[in-house]
Amino acid sequence: GVSNLTAFKSRDDEEGGGVLKLLAGTVQGKMYRWDMDNPEKTMKQNQLEDKSTIWSTQCMFGHETSVIFTSLGSGGLSVLDSDTLAPVLTHQVSEPPLTGLTASSDKPGLLAVSSFDKTVRIYFYTGLK
């Protein structure tokens, strides 16, 4: 089943407007992405190596690249390429599941995660360009 839904607007295109996209994470560790203007033709899917529940997703934009952060039921944090959904980085944060994830809108790369061990962790991802 679906465990998380996130809508976001992609980076501006040549015409000055981005495309509204929808992400869906599942309890089997699958990630789906659709362009909302043409969902039938634009669906992308990826099975994460860690097949645990995707509890939360956030998209983050740099000047040249964008990534998707996912918090997982295994306590892992994954970074995915937003275009291909291919894994960029995976980090085991805690033993208990990660329960929340939020990314800063004004500081690209800054994010906070929470888990069932009652800890909030702050990370800075330096891979954004």
C-alpha positions in Angstrom: 0.0 0.0 0.0 0.9 3.7 -0.3 2.6 5.1 2.8 3.5 8.6 1.6 2.4 11.1 -1.0 4.3 14.3 -1.8 3.4 16.9 -4.4 6.1 19.4 -5.6 6.7 21.7 -8.5 9.8 21.0 -10.6 12.4 23.6 -11.5 11.3 26.2 -13.9 11.5 25.2 -17.5 12.2 27.3 -20.6 8.7 28.8 -20.5 9.2 30.0 -17.0 7.0 27.5 -15.2 7.7 24.2 -13.6 5.7 21.0 -13.8 3.6 19.8 -10.9 4.8 16.3 -9.9 3.5 13.6 -7.5 5.7 11.2 -5.5 4.3 8.1 -3.9 6.2 5.9 -1.5 5.0 2.4 -0.5 5.3 -0.1 2.3 7.4 -2.3 0.0 10.1 0.4 -0.5 9.0 1.4 -4.0 9.0 5.0 -5.2 6.7 6.3 -8.0 6.8 9.7 -9.7 4.3 11.2 -12.1 4.0 14.5 -13.9 0.5 15.7 -13.1 -0.2 17.2 -16.5 0.3 13.7 -18.2 0.4 10.9 -15.6 -0.2 8.0 -18.0 3.0 8.7 -20.0 5.3 10.0 -17.4 5.3 7.5 -14.6 8.7 6.4 -13.2 9.2 3.7 -10.7 12.1 2.4 -8.6 12.5 -0.3 -6.0 14.8 0.9 -3.3 17.5 -1.6 -2.3 16.3 -1.2 1.3 12.8 -2.6 0.8 11.3 -1.1 4.0 8.5 1.4 4.2 9.0 4.9 2.8 7.6 7.1 5.6 8.4 10.5 4.3 9.8 12.2 1.2 11.1 15.7 0.4 12.4 17.2 -2.8 15.3 19.6 -2.6 16.6 21.9 -5.4 20.1 23.1 -6.1 21.2 25.5 -8.8 21.8 22.6 -11.3 20.5 19.5 -9.7 17.6 18.3 -7.6 17.2 15.3 -5.3 14.6 13.4 -3.3 15.2 12.5 0.3 13.3 9.5 1.8 13.1 8.4 5.4 12.7 4.7 5.8 11.2 2.2 8.2 14.6 0.6 8.6 16.0 3.8 10.1 17.8 4.6 6.8 17.9 7.9 4.9 18.1 7.6 1.1 18.9 10.3 -1.5 17.5 9.7 -5.0 18.0 11.5 -8.3 14.7 13.4 -8.9 14.7 12.7 -12.6 15.5 9.0 -12.7 14.7 8.0 -9.1 18.1 6.2 -9.0 19.8 6.0 -5.6 22.5 8.6 -5.0 23.3 7.9 -1.4 22.0 5.8 1.5 22.8 6.4 5.2 21.8 4.2 8.2 20.7 6.9 10.7 19.2 4.8 13.5 18.0 1.4 14.5 14.4 2.4 14.9 12.3 3.7 12.0 12.7 7.3 10.9 9.3 8.9 11.5 9.7 12.4 10.0 11.7 14.3 7.5 11.8 18.0 6.6 14.0 20.0 4.2 14.8 23.7 4.4 13.4 25.8 1.6 16.0 28.5 1.9 19.1 26.5 2.8 19.6 23.9 0.1 21.0 20.7 1.6 19.8 21.3 5.2 17.4 18.7 6.6 16.1 17.3 9.9 14.9 13.8 10.6 13.2 12.3 13.6 13.0 8.7 14.7 11.3 6.5 17.4 14.4 6.8 19.5 13.2 10.3 20.5 16.1 12.0 18.7 16.0 14.8 16.1 19.0 14.8 13.8 20.2 17.6 11.6 22.1 16.8 8.3 23.6 18.9 5.6 23.8 17.3 2.2 26.6 18.8 0.2 25.9 16.9 -3.1 23.5 19.6 -4.5 24.9 21.7 -7.3 
